[in-house]
């Protein structure tokens, strides 16, 4: 998302497209959270600082036990087809097919099961002070860099909470992914290596009528829904060895033929 368009939201680092940053502060001296100031380097191009605001506990309307509402839900119609692996042709044993009208919890698990990590990184929980927040929803400029000196100040925060970020901790550049070809055939995907990248994972999805298709670049049947989060270096190395993640040296992959219905839209992370 280009700078200056829309409003930033905490959590876009997991789901957004573009340069995003989440900041969360927690201190035992202020268990309910504290207003804080995050001094940032000039390279971020967002002024001298960012405000950190405490997360408040709120109950969303209609979520309490007295909310009422329909007690029966109509079973959806359609199918989900899951493919995986970088290859020109669909491999034996694929796809896994989920019929929405008859699917059991076990059937859903057979498609969505995969590797995942406990929540890590910055979290928006009561007692944490975060940015972005209601006070400041600015987007990071496309030219922003995190490199430089940072400091966080507030009541209950140690005076020495200062740190410096270098090139290896900076925002990742956009992946220059290209894919061309007939959607009824195999689609070759290519990209340039990103020096700071430790691995790659590519996912594509599409729909035709009531059929929905998901494909992942994993060599194992893993849709990758648990991978879109902070991954430790140990997990990255393990899952690259397992061939769930593509290695940092990879520059190409192929979406197999027959897994590409009309309106398929590739995306990557």
N, C-alpha and C positions, 0 to 999 in steps of 0.2 A: 504494500500500500504506500503510495508516494507521501512524502512529508507534507503536512498541512491539510490532509484530507481525513475526515472522520475524527473520531475520538479514540484515544488509546485506552486499553483495558488491561488490568492485571491478568496475566495468564496467556496473553498473546504470544509469549515466547514458546508456548506449546502448540498453539493452533493458528497463529497468524502467519501471513506471508509478507516478509519484509524485515527490516531491522527493528528488533524489539529488545527491551531489557526489563526485567522485573527485579525490584529491590525489596527485601524484607528484613526488618530489624526486630530482634527479640532480646530483652534484657531482664534478668531475674529481679533487678531493682524496681522495675515497673511492670508487674505481671499483667496488667490490663492494657499495656501499650503506652507509648509516649509520642508526642509530637517531636520530630527530629528534623535535622537539616543535613542533607548529603551534599557536601561540597564536591564539585565535579571539575575535571580539567577543561581547558578552553577547547580542546579538540572535539568535545561533544557538541559544541555549537548550540548550547541551550542555556546560556547564562552561567552565573557563578554557582548555582546550587539547585537541588530538587527538594521539595518538601515531602517528608514521610509522615503519613497519617495512620492512627490506630485503626485496626479492623474492628467494626462493631458487630455484635451479635444481633441478628434480626430474623424474625420468622416471616417467611414469604406468605402473602395472602393465599388462603385456600389450601394450606398444607397442614393445618391442625386436625386433630381427630374429629372435631365438630364440623369440618368443612363440608362433608357430605359429597354428593356427586354421583355419577353413574357407577353401578356396582358390576356391570358387565361390559366387556370390551369386545368389539367385533373382531374376529380373526382376520388379519390382512390377507390379501391375495397376491400371488406372485412368487418368484423364485429368486434365490441368491446363488450365484455360481462363483466359486472361488478357484482361481488358478495361481500357480506360483512357478518361479524359476526363470532364468534368462535363457531363452531358446526360441528358435524360429517356429518350432512345431509344439503343439500341446503334448505333454508327456503322458505316458500310460498312468491310469489311475486318477486322471483329472477330467473334469473338475469335480470338486465336492459340491453337491447340490442340496440346497435347503429350500424345501417347499413351505412357504409361510403359513399356508392353511393347515398344515399337519405337523409343524415343527414342535418338538418337545424341547425342554431345557437342555437335554443331552445333545440334541441335534444342533442347537445354537452353539454349544460349547465346542462341538467338533470343528466348527468354522472359526470361531474367535479364539480358541485356545492358542497360546503362544507364550513367548517370553515376555516378562514384564519386570519392572523394578518398583520397590516401594517409593512413594512420593519423595522426591528429593529436590534440592535447590530451594529457591524462594517460594514460600507458601503464604497464602492469604488466610490466616487463621486468627480467631480472637486472641488478643494479646500480642499479635505481630503488628508492626508499623510498616506500611508498604508504600511503594510508588510503582506505577501510576495509581492515582486515587481520585476521589471526587473533586479535590482541590486543584489537581494538576493532571490533565489528560492529554498533554501534548504528545505528538508523535515524535520519534527520533528522526532527525534529518537524515536523508539518504547518505550524506557525506559525513555523518557523525562517526567518531572514533572514541573508544573507551580508554585509549592509552593515556597514561599520565597519573597524577596524584589524586587520590580520593580521601575524604575524611567525613566521619559521621559524628555530629555533636548533638547532645540533648541531656536532660536531667537523667541520671542513672546510667549514662553511657560513659565508659572509661575514656579519659582524655586522649589516650593513645590509640584510639580506633582510627588508624590511618593505614592506607595501603596504596601500592602503586601497581598498575596493570601495564603489561607489555604486549608485544605483538601476539603472543600465544593466547592471551586472554581477551583479545579484541573481538568485535562483532565479526561474524563470518560473512564473507562477500556472497553475493547471489550466485547460485549455481547456474552456469551457462548451459542449460539442458536443451537439446534439440531433438525432435522426433519427427520424421517425415515418412510418408508412405500411405498406401491404401489401407483404410481401416478394416477392410476385409482380409488383409494379409498381415504378415508379421511386421511390426513397427520397430526399426532399429533406433535406439536411443544413444546419444553421445553427449559427452560433456568434457570440459576442461578440468584438470586436476586443481583442487583448491589446496594450497600448501599447508594450511592449518587443519585440514580435514583428517580425521583418523579412520573413517569408514563412511560408506554410503548405504542408504536404503531407499528404494524407489517403490512407489505404490501407484497403481492406476485404477480408476473406477469408471463405470459407465452404465448406461441403461438402454434398453430397447423394449418398448411396451412395458410389461410388468416384470420383465427379467432384469435383474441387477447383477453386474459383474464386478468382482474385485480381483486384482492381480497384484502380486508382490514379487520383488526381485529375489526373495529368499530361496535358497535351494531346498529348504525344508518347508512343509506346509504351515507357514507362519504368516498371518495377515499383517503383523507388525503393529497392531493397535496399541500394544504395551510398550512400544519402542519410542513413542513420541514424547519423551521426557528426558530429564537429565540422566545420562548413562555414565557410570564410572569408567575409568580406563580399563579396569579389570573386566567389566562386563563387555566392553567393546572388543577387547582382545579375545575373550571367550567366544562371543557370538560371531566374530569374524572367522575364527577357527572352525566353528560349526557351520559356516557358510550361510548364516542367516543375514549377516551384513556383508556387503561387498567391500573388499579391501581398499585402502586409500590409494592404491595404484590403479584401480579400475577406472576406465574412461568410457565404457560402453556396455550395453545390455540390450536385450531384445524382448519385446512383448510378443508372446507367441500368437501365431495365426489361430483363428477361431475363438480367441478370447477377447476380440475387439469389436463389440457391437457398435451400432451407430451412436454418435454423440459421446464416445469415450473421451475422457479428459484426463491426460496424464498429469501427475504432480509428484513432487519428491521432497524428501527431508533428509 
